[in-house]
Amino acid sequence: MNITILFGTESGNSELVAEDLGAELGAHHDDVEVRDLQSFDPSELSAERFYLVICSTHGEGDLPNTAIPFAEAFDAAPPELAGVRYAMFGLGDMFYEETYSQGSEHLDRRFAERGAVRVGEYGRHDASSWDLPSDAALAWLPGVLAAASVPA
Ligand SMILES: Cc1cc2nc3c(=O)[nH]c(=O)nc-3n(C[C@H](O)[C@H](O)[C@H](O)COP(=O)(O)O)c2cc1C
């Protein structure tokens, strides 16, 4: 399975998660790439790959800096995403209550509106918890791979 891990971050946590997932998946799959959303064009999304999207929340439930150019490009030229499968992992902080983890949801909504299908549980990490973001993501990963029928 060809896997692309996309991350949107502002202070680096999502990038670290993406790199740790990439290292884990790279041990079992030949074609695993980790890409920052700020240098990934929406037109690159393909049904030939499986996507793990890792994205934090900033401002008041907003996208983090490196996901903003992607969202703007997406809105300017919404891609056709029929056949595209992805899993979503949002980083946030329950301290923010009603905007908890909403950054990733801005991407999730865009993907769904264009016909992509989310696979597996919607993963989340709460910065107010004792868990490290990568530990939470690595615990989330096997269920997603099983749901996507990707060998672990
Ligand atoms: C200025 C600021 C605003 C934030 N706003 C929110 C928010 O509205 N909702 C939320 O769930 N988390 C919010 N967070 C928490 C971050 O999403 C969380 O710390 C996350 O782990 C950061 O990941 P990153 O380093 O990949 O950007 C905010 C953090 C900062 C510093």
The ligand as a MOL file (V3000), in Angstrom:
LIG
                    3D

  0  0  0     0  0            999 V3000
M  V30 BEGIN CTAB
M  V30 COUNTS 31 33 0 0 0
M  V30 BEGIN ATOM
M  V30 1 C -2.5020 30.0610 20.5410 0
M  V30 2 C -3.0560 28.6630 20.5940 0
M  V30 3 C -4.3910 28.4670 20.2790 0
M  V30 4 C -4.9390 27.1710 20.3340 0
M  V30 5 N -6.2720 27.0110 20.0480 0
M  V30 6 C -6.8220 25.7790 20.1750 0
M  V30 7 C -8.2150 25.5930 19.9420 0
M  V30 8 O -8.9730 26.5080 19.6000 0
M  V30 9 N -8.7220 24.3330 20.0990 0
M  V30 10 C -7.9410 23.2610 20.4610 0
M  V30 11 O -8.4580 22.1570 20.5830 0
M  V30 12 N -6.6030 23.4270 20.6720 0
M  V30 13 C -6.0250 24.6480 20.5420 0
M  V30 14 N -4.6990 24.8000 20.7890 0
M  V30 15 C -3.8890 23.6320 21.2110 0
M  V30 16 C -3.0580 23.0070 20.0830 0
M  V30 17 O -3.8870 22.5040 19.0440 0
M  V30 18 C -2.2310 21.8380 20.6550 0
M  V30 19 O -1.2930 22.3760 21.5760 0
M  V30 20 C -1.5200 21.0420 19.6020 0
M  V30 21 O -0.8420 19.9430 20.2060 0
M  V30 22 C -0.5150 21.8630 18.8260 0
M  V30 23 O -0.0180 21.0930 17.7530 0
M  V30 24 P 1.0450 21.6750 16.6970 0
M  V30 25 O 2.3430 21.8530 17.4550 0
M  V30 26 O 1.1710 20.6170 15.6500 0
M  V30 27 O 0.5090 22.9530 16.1360 0
M  V30 28 C -4.1230 26.0730 20.7070 0
M  V30 29 C -2.7820 26.2930 21.0230 0
M  V30 30 C -2.2490 27.5630 20.9650 0
M  V30 31 C -0.7980 27.7650 21.3240 0
M  V30 END ATOM
M  V30 BEGIN BOND
M  V30 1 1 1 2
M  V30 2 1 2 3
M  V30 3 2 2 30
M  V30 4 2 3 4
M  V30 5 1 4 5
M  V30 6 1 4 28
M  V30 7 2 5 6
M  V30 8 1 6 7
M  V30 9 1 6 13
M  V30 10 2 7 8
M  V30 11 1 7 9
M  V30 12 1 9 10
M  V30 13 2 10 11
M  V30 14 1 10 12
M  V30 15 2 12 13
M  V30 16 1 13 14
M  V30 17 1 14 15
M  V30 18 1 14 28
M  V30 19 1 15 16
M  V30 20 1 16 17
M  V30 21 1 16 18
M  V30 22 1 18 19
M  V30 23 1 18 20
M  V30 24 1 20 21
M  V30 25 1 20 22
M  V30 26 1 22 23
M  V30 27 1 23 24
M  V30 28 2 24 25
M  V30 29 1 24 26
M  V30 30 1 24 27
M  V30 31 2 28 29
M  V30 32 1 29 30
M  V30 33 1 30 31
M  V30 END BOND
M  V30 END CTAB
M  END
